[in-house]
Amino acid sequence: MEQVEPDKKNKTQMTICLRLLYFFVLFSVARSLYAADNLSIAVATALGEISSIDKSELNKRLESILNTHKIKNKNSQNAIYHSLLAESYATIKDHKTPISDSLFSQAIAEAKKTNDTGLLIWVNTLYGFYHYTYSDYINALPYFLESSRNITSLSTGRIPEANQVLIKNAYFFGTIDDNEKSLDLLQSALAITDTSSSEYGQILYAIGLLYMKKEQWQDAEDYFNRTLSSSQANVDSLRYAKTLGELALLYQQRGEAQKAVSSLLENISLSEKNNDPRNTMYAQMQLGRVYLQNGNTDSSWHYLANALEYAQTKDYLKGYEKDILELQLDIVRTKNNPHGELALRRRLEQINQHLSVTDGASIVDKVNWETQKERIHWQLEAEQVKLNRASLLKWAWGAVSVLLLAIIILLLITYKRRLRLQQVEFEKKLLSFQIEKIESETTLSNTHNTLASYKVYLEDKNQQIQRLEGEITKLRDNSSTNTKKQRLSLESLLKSHLLTDESWFEFKKAFMAENADAYQTILTCLPDITESGLRIILLLKMGLDNHQISHLLGVTTDAVRKSKQRIRKKYGDRYDQIFIFETSED
C-alpha cells in the first residue's frame, strides 16, 4: 500500500507536466500563426493600395540592392522587401500607419537573424527616417542610435544604399543639433557619391544648410552655389528651387532685399511646377518673413496665409504652422489688432501643447540628451570589454609563465652568443656606412666640386642620413649598454654627415662660380639675409625639399618650414622672384 501511493503521485506530476508542455506548444504555434497572419494582412493591404508604377519602382530598387550586394539569404531578402514596402505605403498615405510599423518591425526581426551588420544599419536607418519624416523624433532616436553605433566602423561597401544611409543619419543628427556628426556623415556621403547623380546636389545642399546653421555664411553660400551648378547639370529643378530659397535668406541678411524676394518667387514658381506643395509652403513662409522684415505687411500676410493653408492639412507640419502663426502675430501687433492677436495666441497655445510631445524644442533637447547618454553608455561598455580582456590576459599570462620560464633559461644560454653575433653585424653595417660616406666625398672631390656633382652628393647624403636615422630609431627603445654604445657610434657618424661650415663654404663657392647670376639675384632680392637663411635658399635652388634640407642641417622639418615662412614674411614677393628667375633661366 505504501508503494502504490508514490506511484500515483508520480503519474499525477507527469500528467501535469505533459499538459503544461502541450499548452505551451499550442500557444507558441498559435502565436506564430497569428504573427504570420498579421504579416500577410499587412503585405496584402500595402500591395493593394500601391499603384502599379510604385510597385515597379519598388521591385527595381529591390533588385538593385540584391544584385549589388549579392544577397541570396531569404531573411535578408525579406527584410529588404518589407522595409521598401513599408516606406512606399507610408509615402502614399503621407503619415505613419500601423501597416508600415508592422512591416518595419518584421524587417528588423528578419535582419537580426542574418547577423549582417550592414543590412541592420540600412533597415534601422529606414525605420528611423520613417519616424523622422513625420516629426516623431522620440521614436526615431533608438533606430538612428543603433545605426550610427556601427556606421563609422563598417566599410560603406557593406551597407546597402550607403550614401542615402549616411544622408538620412546626417539629417537626423543635424536636426537634434549634433552638427559636427552630421557634417562628418555628409562629407563621407559626398566622397562616395557620383557627381552626375542628383544625390550629389542633395548632399551639397545639406552641407550648406549646416554651415548656415553654424553661421558660417561664406561656407554656406559656397556650397549653395555648388548645389545650383550640380542641379543645373543634373536637371534637378526642385533642388535648384530649394537652393534659391536658402540663398535668399543669405541675401536678406546682407541687406539685398530685392534679390531675396526674386529668389523666393522663383523658388515658389519652380516648386509649383514640380508639384511639391511642402516646399511651396516653406518658400511662401520665408517670403512672408522677408516681406515682414522689410515692412511690407500686406504682401507678408498674403504669402503667410497661403503657406498656413497647406501647413494645417498635415499633422506633422505643426512646427511650420507655429512659425507661420508667430509671424502673423507680429503683423497683427503691428496693425494693433487685439482680437486677431488673441485668436492667434490661442491657436499657438494648442500647437505648443502638441509640439511638446512630438518635435518641439523641448523634444529636440530631450532627444539630444538621450543621444549623449547612449554614447556614454557605449563608452562604458567599451571600457568593460577592455577590463574583461585585461582579466583574461592576466590569467593567460599566468598559465604560460612556466613555459616562459623554460624559454628564458634557453635564451640565457644563447644570449651571449647572440650578442657577439649582433656586434659583428653592427660593426659590418657601421663600416659599410663609413665606406659609403668616404666614396661619396671622394666622388665629389674627383668631379672638382661642380654643382651637378654637389646635387648627386647631397642626394647621396640624404639617403645615407635616412638609413642612419632608421638604424638609430631601431636602437632607441633598447636600453642595454651594448645598444647604447652602438647608438652613440651611429649618432656620431650621423653628425659627420651634416653640412659643416667648411663644407657649406665649399658648396657656396661652387654655386657662386657656376650660377653667379642666380646668386646675385638672391642677394639683390633678399638683402641682409642671414647665413642660415641663405643655406636654406641655396639648397631649395638645388631642388631639395624641406625634409631633405632638415636632414642636411640637422634640424626638424618644422624648423625648416618656419624659417621659410619668416623669409617669405620678411621679403614678400621678392622671395618668389628668386624662384621665378630660376624658371625663366631654365
C-alpha positions in Angstrom: 0.0 0.0 0.0 2.9 2.4 0.8 4.4 1.6 -2.7 1.2 2.4 -4.6 0.8 5.9 -3.2 4.2 7.3 -4.6 3.4 5.8 -8.0 0.1 7.6 -8.2 1.8 10.8 -7.1 4.5 10.5 -9.8 1.9 9.8 -12.5 -0.1 12.9 -11.5 3.0 15.1 -11.7 3.9 13.6 -15.1 0.4 14.3 -16.4 0.5 17.9 -15.2 3.9 18.4 -16.9 2.7 17.0 -20.2 -0.4 19.2 -20.1 1.7 22.3 -19.5 4.1 21.3 -22.3 1.1 20.8 -24.6 -0.4 24.2 -23.8 3.0 25.9 -24.2 3.5 24.3 -27.7 -0.1 25.2 -28.6 0.4 28.8 -27.5 3.7 29.1 -29.5 2.2 27.7 -32.6 -0.9 29.9 -32.3 1.4 32.9 -31.7 3.5 32.1 -34.8 0.4 31.7 -36.9 -1.1 34.9 -35.6 2.2 36.8 -36.4 2.3 35.2 -39.9 -1.3 36.1 -40.5 -0.8 39.7 -39.4 2.2 40.0 -41.7 0.2 38.6 -44.6 -2.5 41.1 -43.9 0.0 43.9 -43.8 1.6 42.9 -47.0 -1.7 42.4 -48.8 -3.0 45.7 -47.6 0.1 47.6 -48.6 0.2 46.0 -52.1 -3.5 46.6 -52.6 -3.1 50.4 -52.2 0.2 50.9 -54.0 -0.1 51.7 -57.7 1.5 49.6 -60.4 4.1 52.3 -61.1 5.1 52.4 -57.5 5.3 48.5 -57.4 7.5 48.6 -60.4 9.8 51.2 -58.8 9.9 49.1 -55.6 10.9 46.0 -57.5 13.6 47.8 -59.4 15.1 49.1 -56.2 14.8 45.7 -54.5 16.6 44.0 -57.5 19.3 46.7 -57.5 20.1 46.1 -53.8 20.0 42.3 -54.1 22.3 42.3 -57.2 24.7 45.0 -56.0 25.3 43.2 -52.6 24.8 39.6 -54.0 22.1 38.9 -51.3 20.7 35.4 -51.5 19.7 34.8 -47.9 15.9 34.5 -47.6 15.8 36.5 -44.3 17.9 39.3 -45.9 15.7 39.4 -49.0 12.5 39.6 -46.8 14.0 42.3 -44.6 14.7 44.5 -47.6 11.4 43.8 -49.3 9.3 44.6 -46.2 11.3 47.7 -45.5 10.8 49.1 -49.0 7.1 48.1 -48.9 6.6 49.9 -45.5 8.3 53.0 -46.9 6.2 53.1 -50.1 3.0 52.6 -48.1 3.8 55.4 -45.7 4.7 57.7 -48.7 1.3 57.0 -50.3 -0.6 57.6 -47.0 1.7 60.6 -46.1 1.6 59.7 -42.4 2.6 57.0 -40.0 0.4 53.9 -40.2 0.1 50.6 -38.3 0.7 48.7 -41.5 4.1 50.4 -42.1 5.0 49.9 -38.4 4.2 46.2 -38.7 6.2 45.8 -41.8 9.2 47.7 -40.4 9.1 45.7 -37.2 9.1 42.4 -39.2 12.0 43.7 -41.3 14.1 44.5 -38.1 13.4 41.0 -36.8 14.4 39.4 -40.1 17.6 41.5 -40.4 18.7 40.5 -36.8 18.5 36.8 -37.8 21.1 37.4 -40.6 23.8 38.9 -38.4 24.5 41.2 -41.3 25.6 44.5 -39.7 25.4 46.4 -43.0 21.8 45.3 -43.5 20.8 46.1 -39.9 22.2 49.6 -40.4 20.1 50.0 -43.5 16.9 48.8 -42.0 17.3 50.8 -38.8 18.0 53.9 -40.8 14.9 53.5 -43.0 12.7 52.8 -39.9 14.3 55.8 -38.0 13.8 58.1 -41.1 10.2 57.0 -41.3 9.6 58.3 -37.8 11.7 61.4 -38.5 9.8 62.3 -41.7 6.6 62.6 -39.7 8.3 64.6 -36.9 8.3 61.8 -34.3 11.9 62.3 -33.1 11.4 60.3 -29.8 10.6 57.1 -31.7 13.2 57.8 -34.4 16.0 58.1 -31.8 16.7 54.4 -31.0 16.9 53.4 -34.6 19.3 56.1 -35.5 21.4 55.4 -32.4 21.6 51.7 -33.4 22.6 52.5 -37.0 25.1 55.2 -36.1 26.7 52.9 -33.5 28.2 50.7 -36.3 28.1 53.0 -39.3 31.6 54.6 -38.8 33.4 51.2 -38.1 32.0 49.4 -41.2 33.0 49.7 -44.8 30.4 51.6 -46.8 30.7 48.8 -49.4 28.9 46.5 -47.0 25.9 48.9 -46.5 23.0 48.9 -49.0 22.4 52.3 -50.5 25.3 53.6 -48.4 25.2 57.2 -49.5 21.4 57.5 -48.7 22.0 55.8 -45.3 24.7 58.4 -44.5 22.5 61.3 -45.7 19.5 60.2 -43.6 21.5 59.7 -40.5 23.1 63.2 -41.1 19.6 64.8 -41.4 18.6 63.4 -38.0 21.7 64.3 -36.1 21.6 67.8 -37.7 18.0 68.3 -36.6 19.0 67.5 -32.9 21.9 69.9 -33.2 24.7 67.4 -33.3 26.1 69.4 -36.2 29.7 68.0 -36.2 28.5 64.4 -36.5 26.0 65.4 -39.2 28.8 67.2 -41.2 31.1 64.2 -40.9 28.4 61.9 -42.2 27.6 64.2 -45.1 31.3 64.6 -46.1 31.6 60.7 -46.1 28.5 60.5 -48.3 29.9 63.1 -50.7 33.1 61.1 -51.1 31.2 58.0 -52.3 28.6 59.8 -54.5 28.9 60.2 -58.2 28.9 63.9 -59.2 26.5 63.2 -62.0 23.8 61.9 -59.7 21.0 64.1 -58.1 22.1 62.8 -54.7 25.4 64.8 -55.1 23.4 68.1 -55.2 21.3 66.8 -52.3 24.4 66.4 -50.1 25.9 69.8 -51.1 22.6 71.4 -50.2 22.5 69.7 -46.8 26.1 70.7 -46.0 25.2 74.3 -47.0 22.3 74.2 -44.5 24.6 73.0 -41.7 27.1 75.8 -42.4 24.3 78.3 -42.4 23.1 76.8 -39.1 26.6 77.3 -37.7 26.5 81.0 -39.0 29.5 80.3 -41.3 27.8 82.3 -44.1 30.6 82.3 -46.7 31.0 78.5 -46.5 27.2 78.1 -46.7 27.0 80.3 -49.8 29.8 78.4 -51.5 28.0 75.1 -51.0 24.7 76.5 -52.2 26.4 77.9 -55.3 27.9 74.4 -55.9 24.4 73.0 -55.4 23.0 75.3 -58.1 25.7 74.1 -60.6 25.1 70.5 -59.7 21.3 70.9 -60.0 21.6 72.5 -63.4 24.0 69.8 -64.7 21.6 67.0 -63.5 18.4 68.8 -64.5 17.1 68.8 -60.9 14.9 71.9 -60.9 13.4 71.2 -57.5 16.8 71.1 -55.8 17.6 74.2 -57.7 14.4 75.9 -56.3 15.2 74.9 -52.7 18.7 76.2 -53.0 17.4 79.6 -54.3 15.3 79.7 -51.2 18.2 79.3 -48.8 20.4 81.8 -50.8 17.5 84.2 -50.4 18.0 84.1 -46.6 21.7 85.0 -47.1 20.8 87.8 -49.4 18.3 89.2 -46.9 20.9 89.1 -44.1 23.2 91.1 -46.3 20.5 93.7 -46.9 19.8 92.7 -50.5 16.1 92.5 -50.0 15.0 92.7 -53.7 17.4 89.9 -54.6 16.0 87.8 -51.8 12.4 88.4 -52.9 13.2 87.5 -56.5 14.9 84.2 -55.5 12.0 83.2 -53.3 9.4 84.0 -56.0 11.4 81.8 -58.4 11.6 79.1 -55.8 7.8 79.2 -55.4 7.3 79.1 -59.2 9.6 76.1 -59.7 8.1 74.2 -56.6 4.6 74.6 -58.0 5.7 73.4 -61.4 7.3 70.3 -59.8 4.1 69.8 -57.8 5.8 70.0 -54.4 3.3 71.7 -52.0 5.6 71.2 -49.0 8.5 73.2 -50.5 6.0 75.7 -51.9 4.7 76.2 -48.4 8.2 76.6 -47.0 9.1 79.2 -49.7 5.9 81.1 -49.1 6.6 81.2 -45.4 10.2 82.5 -46.0 8.9 85.1 -48.5 6.4 86.3 -45.9 9.2 86.6 -43.4 11.3 88.7 -45.8 8.4 91.0 -46.7 7.7 91.4 -42.9 11.3 92.3 -42.2 11.1 94.9 -45.0 7.9 96.4 -43.7 5.5 95.1 -46.4 2.9 93.6 -44.1 0.2 93.2 -46.7 2.3 91.0 -49.0 3.7 89.2 -46.0 0.2 88.3 -44.8 -0.8 87.1 -48.3 2.1 84.6 -48.6 1.9 83.5 -44.9 -1.8 82.8 -45.3 -1.1 80.6 -48.4 1.6 78.7 -46.5 -0.7 78.3 -43.5 -3.4 76.8 -45.6 -1.2 73.9 -46.6 0.6 73.5 -43.2 -2.8 73.0 -41.5 -3.5 69.9 -43.7 -0.7 67.8 -42.3 -0.3 66.9 -38.6 3.4 66.5 -38.9 3.8 70.2 -40.2 2.7 71.7 -36.8 6.2 73.1 -36.4 5.9 75.1 -39.6 2.3 76.1 -38.6 3.7 77.5 -35.4 6.4 79.5 -37.2 3.8 81.0 -39.6 1.4 81.9 -36.8 4.2 83.7 -34.9 4.9 85.7 -38.0 1.3 86.6 -38.4 1.2 87.5 -34.7 3.9 90.1 -35.4 1.8 91.5 -38.2 -1.4 91.9 -36.1 0.6 93.5 -33.3 2.0 96.0 -35.9 -1.6 96.7 -37.0 -2.9 96.9 -33.4 -5.5 94.2 -33.9 -6.2 92.8 -30.3 -8.9 90.4 -31.5 -6.7 88.9 -34.1 -3.8 88.7 -31.6 -6.0 86.8 -29.1 -7.1 84.3 -31.7 -3.6 83.7 -32.8 -2.3 83.2 -29.3 -5.0 80.6 -28.5 -4.1 78.7 -31.6 -0.4 78.9 -30.8 -1.1 77.6 -27.3 -2.8 74.5 -28.8 0.1 73.9 -31.2 2.7 74.2 -28.4 0.9 71.5 -26.4 1.1 69.3 -29.5 4.7 70.0 -30.2 5.7 69.4 -26.6 5.3 65.6 -27.3 6.4 65.5 -31.0 9.0 67.8 -32.5 9.2 71.0 -30.4 12.4 72.5 -28.9 11.9 70.5 -25.6 11.7 67.3 -27.6 14.8 68.1 -29.6 16.7 68.8 -26.4 15.4 65.6 -24.8 16.5 63.6 -27.9 19.9 65.2 -27.9 20.3 64.4 -24.2 19.3 60.8 -24.8 21.8 60.6 -27.6 24.6 61.8 -25.3 23.6 59.3 -22.6 23.6 56.5 -25.1 27.1 57.4 -26.3 28.3 57.5 -22.7 26.8 54.0 -22.3 28.6 52.8 -25.4 31.9 54.1 -23.9 31.2 52.4 -20.6 30.5 49.1 -22.5 33.7 49.5 -24.4 35.7 50.1 -21.2 34.1 47.0 -19.6 35.1 44.9 -22.6 38.6 46.2 -22.2 38.6 45.2 -18.5 37.3 41.7 -19.3 40.0 41.3 -21.9 42.7 42.5 -19.4 41.5 39.9 -16.8 41.6 37.2 -19.4 45.1 38.2 -20.4 46.2 38.2 -16.8 45.1 34.6 -16.4 46.6 33.7 -19.8 50.0 35.1 -18.7 49.8 33.1 -15.5 49.1 30.0 -17.4 52.1 30.4 -19.8 54.5 31.7 -17.1 56.0 28.2 -16.6 56.6 27.9 -20.3 58.1 31.4 -20.4 60.5 30.4 -17.6 61.8 27.5 -19.6 62.2 29.7 -22.7 64.1 32.3 -20.6 66.6 29.6 -19.4 67.2 28.6 -23.0 67.6 32.3 -24.0 70.1 32.9 -21.3 72.2 30.1 -22.6 72.3 31.6 -26.1 72.2 35.3 -25.0 76.0 36.0 -25.0 76.5 34.2 -28.3 73.7 36.3 -29.9 75.2 39.5 -28.5 78.5 38.7 -30.1 76.9 38.0 -33.5 74.9 41.2 -33.3 78.1 43.2 -32.5 79.8 41.7 -35.5 76.8 42.5 -37.7 76.7 46.1 -36.4 80.4 46.6 -37.0 80.0 45.4 -40.6 77.0 47.8 -41.0 78.8 50.7 -39.5 81.8 50.1 -41.7 79.5 50.0 -44.7 78.1 53.4 -43.8 81.6 54.8 -43.3 82.7 53.5 -46.7 79.7 55.0 -48.4 80.5 58.4 -46.9 84.1 58.3 -48.0 83.1 57.1 -51.5 80.6 60.0 -51.8 83.1 62.6 -50.7 85.8 61.2 -53.0 83.4 61.3 -55.9 82.6 64.9 -55.2 86.3 65.8 -54.9 87.2 64.0 -58.2 84.5 65.9 -60.0 86.0 69.2 -58.8 83.0 70.2 -56.7 80.7 71.1 -59.5 77.0 71.9 -58.9 76.0 68.8 -60.7 78.2 66.7 -58.6 77.0 68.5 -55.5 73.4 67.7 -56.4 74.3 64.0 -56.6 76.4 64.3 -53.4 73.6 65.9 -51.4 71.1 63.3 -52.6 73.5 60.5 -51.5 74.0 62.2 -48.2 70.2 62.4 -47.7 69.9 58.7 -48.4 72.7 57.8 -46.1 71.3 60.1 -43.3 67.8 58.5 -43.8 69.2 55.0 -43.4 71.3 56.0 -40.4 68.2 57.6 -38.7 66.3 54.3 -39.4 69.0 52.3 -37.7 69.1 54.7 -34.7 65.4 54.5 -34.4 65.6 50.7 -34.2 68.1 51.0 -31.3 66.3 53.9 -29.5 64.0 51.7 -27.5 66.7 49.4 -26.3 68.4 50.4 -23.1 71.1 47.8 -22.9 74.7 49.1 -22.5 75.8 47.5 -25.8 73.0 49.0 -27.7 73.7 52.5 -26.2 77.3 52.3 -27.5 76.1 51.3 -31.0 73.6 54.1 -31.0 76.3 56.6 -30.0 78.5 55.4 -32.8 75.7 55.8 -35.3 74.8 59.3 -34.0 78.4 60.3 -34.2 78.5 59.2 -37.9 75.2 60.9 -38.5 76.6 64.3 -37.2 79.6 63.9 -39.6 77.1 63.9 -42.5 75.6 67.3 -41.5 76.6 70.4 -43.6 79.5 71.8 -41.6 80.8 75.4 -42.0 83.7 74.1 -44.2 81.5 72.0 -46.5 79.0 74.8 -46.7 81.7 77.3 -47.7 82.8 74.9 -50.5 79.3 74.4 -51.7 78.6 78.1 -51.7 81.8 78.8 -53.6 80.8 76.2 -56.3 77.3 77.7 -56.5 78.7 81.3 -56.9 81.1 80.0 -59.6 78.6 78.2 -61.7 75.4 80.2 -61.1 76.7 83.7 -60.3 73.5 85.4 -61.8 71.2 83.4 -59.6 73.3 84.0 -56.5 73.4 87.8 -57.3 69.6 87.7 -57.7 69.2 86.2 -54.3 71.4 88.8 -52.7 69.5 91.6 -54.5 66.0 90.3 -53.8 66.8 89.2 -50.2 69.2 91.9 -48.8 70.6 91.3 -45.3 69.6 87.6 -45.5 71.2 85.6 -42.7 73.7 82.9 -43.4 71.3 80.2 -42.1 68.6 81.6 -44.4 70.9 81.7 -47.3 71.7 78.0 -46.7 68.0 77.1 -47.0 67.5 79.2 -50.1 70.5 77.7 -52.0 69.5 74.2 -51.0 66.0 74.9 -52.3 67.5 76.1 -55.5 69.3 72.8 -55.8 65.9 71.1 -55.8 65.9 69.7 -52.3 62.7 69.6 -50.3 62.1 70.6 -46.6 62.6 67.0 -45.4 66.0 66.7 -47.2 67.2 70.1 -46.1 66.3 69.3 -42.4 68.5 66.1 -42.8 71.5 68.1 -44.0 71.2 70.9 -41.5 70.4 68.6 -38.5 67.1 70.3 -37.7 63.5 69.3 -37.8 61.3 69.7 -40.9 59.1 72.1 -39.0 62.1 74.3 -38.2 62.9 74.5 -42.0 59.3 75.3 -42.8 59.2 78.1 -40.2 62.5 79.5 -41.5 61.0 79.7 -45.0 57.8 81.4 -43.6 59.9 84.0 -41.8 61.9 84.7 -45.0 58.7 85.0 -47.1 57.1 87.2 -44.5 60.2 89.5 -44.4 60.7 89.8 -48.1 57.2 89.2 -49.5 57.0 88.9 -53.3 60.8 89.2 -53.7 61.1 85.8 -52.1 59.1 84.3 -55.0 61.1 86.3 -57.6 64.3 84.3 -57.0 62.4 81.1 -58.0 60.7 82.8 -60.9 64.1 83.8 -62.1 65.2 80.2 -61.9 62.3 79.1 -64.0 63.0 81.7 -66.7 66.6 80.6 -66.8 65.6 77.0 -67.2 
